[in-house]
Amino acid sequence: MTLHMSPTWMRWLLAGGLVGAWLYAFAAWRDYPKGAATTMYCLLGFMALGVAPWIAPSVRWSMILRGAGAMMAFVAFALAAWLYMLLRNGL
């Protein structure tokens, strides 16, 4: 006997995991905001939060949520890339 999981259930689980990753990174950044590595983790968490509406199943306002998530993920990616370049140049 095999276990059959609904694709919708797995998509919600993955989206929930991404939101959990964001909460974990944000809590670490809030507790100790002085480290550059912690800031990078927080930005990665924001990227994960921005991708979560694309993974979750479609709901009533999904297009607005997907647009806002894409903007947030893009801005977090740009900030992370900028911080990485600053750190590589000896900030």
C-alpha positions, 0 to 999 in steps of 0.5 A: 500500500502506498501513501498518496499525498495531494499535490495541493497539500504538498504545495501548502506544506512547502509554502508554510516551510518557506514562511517558517524559514523567513520567521526563523531568519527574521527572529535571528536578525532581530536578536542580533542585527550586528552580523553581516551573515545574519543580515544575509540570512534575513534577506534569504528569508525574505526571498523565501517569503516572496517565493511562497505565494508562487508555490502555494495553490491559487486563491482569490487574491493570488495574483496580487500576492504573487506580484507583491511576493515577486517584488519583495523577492527581487528587492531582497535578492538585489540587497543581498547581492549588493551586500555580498559585493560590498563584503567581497570588496572589504567593507 
